[in-house]
Structures are given as C-alpha cells and as structure tokens.
Amino acid sequence: MTMTGTMPSSSSRRGGLRGPRPVPLKVSSSSAAGTTKGPAKKAAAAAPVIVYEHTPKVVHARPQEFMTVVQRLT
C-alpha cells in the first residue's frame, strides 16, 4: 500500500505560495531614518494656557489628613 496518492503535499498542507513569487519591497531613496517632518514640531511648541477664574488658594494640611483634604477639594 502506498500513501503518496492519499496524502497532500507539504506545500498545499502549509498554504504555500501559488503562482509567481511577489516582488520584494523596496525603500525609496527619499525616506531617511530618524527624520521627522510636519505637525510633530508644531504640537510641541504650542503649550496649553491655564486661565484661573479665581486666584488659587493655599491649603495647609498635615500628612495624616492629606488624602482627606484632596478628596474633599476634588
């Protein structure tokens, strides 16, 4: 008894390539590693502006009551 007729070949069992081999990918010469252009520089320059409606008040608290004071104020 021969099993070659009933067993699928190894390429079809693993889902091998069918047809011609795809063209290898290439990196264009205009791209360079480590250079960035665009909005990344603009976003870093624009810092948020904080506007207070009222002057912030200094709150004194002992270390034991710090968590309670923070929870009460938020």
C-alpha positions in Angstrom: 0.0 0.0 0.0 1.4 3.4 -0.9 0.3 6.5 0.9 1.6 9.1 -1.6 -1.7 9.2 -3.5 -3.8 10.0 -0.4 -1.5 12.4 1.5 -1.5 16.1 0.4 1.9 17.5 -0.5 3.7 19.6 2.1 3.3 22.9 0.2 -0.5 22.6 0.0 -0.7 21.5 3.6 1.0 24.6 4.9 -0.6 27.0 2.4 2.5 27.6 0.3 2.8 30.1 -2.5 0.7 29.6 -5.5 1.8 31.3 -8.7 4.8 33.6 -9.2 6.8 34.9 -6.3 5.8 38.5 -5.2 8.1 41.4 -6.0 10.4 42.3 -2.9 9.6 45.5 -1.2 12.0 48.4 -1.6 12.6 51.6 0.5 12.5 54.8 -1.6 15.6 57.0 -1.5 13.6 60.0 -0.3 12.9 58.4 3.0 15.5 58.7 5.7 15.7 57.1 9.2 15.4 59.5 12.1 14.0 62.5 10.3 10.5 63.8 11.1 8.6 66.5 9.3 5.2 68.0 9.9 2.9 68.7 12.8 5.0 67.0 15.5 7.2 70.0 15.9 4.2 72.4 15.8 2.4 70.4 18.5 5.4 70.5 20.9 5.7 74.3 20.6 2.0 75.1 21.4 1.8 74.7 25.2 -1.6 74.8 26.9 -2.6 78.1 28.6 -4.1 77.9 32.1 -6.5 80.7 32.9 -7.8 80.9 36.5 -11.2 82.4 37.2 -10.1 82.9 40.9 -6.7 83.1 42.5 -5.7 79.6 43.7 -5.9 79.3 47.5 -3.1 77.7 49.5 -4.4 74.9 51.7 -2.3 73.7 54.6 -2.7 70.1 55.6 -0.8 67.6 57.8 0.5 64.4 56.2 -2.1 62.4 58.1 -5.1 64.3 56.7 -3.7 65.0 53.1 -5.8 62.3 51.4 -9.0 63.5 53.1 -8.3 67.1 52.1 -7.6 66.2 48.4 -10.8 64.1 48.3 -12.8 67.0 49.8 -11.5 69.6 47.3 -11.9 67.5 44.2 
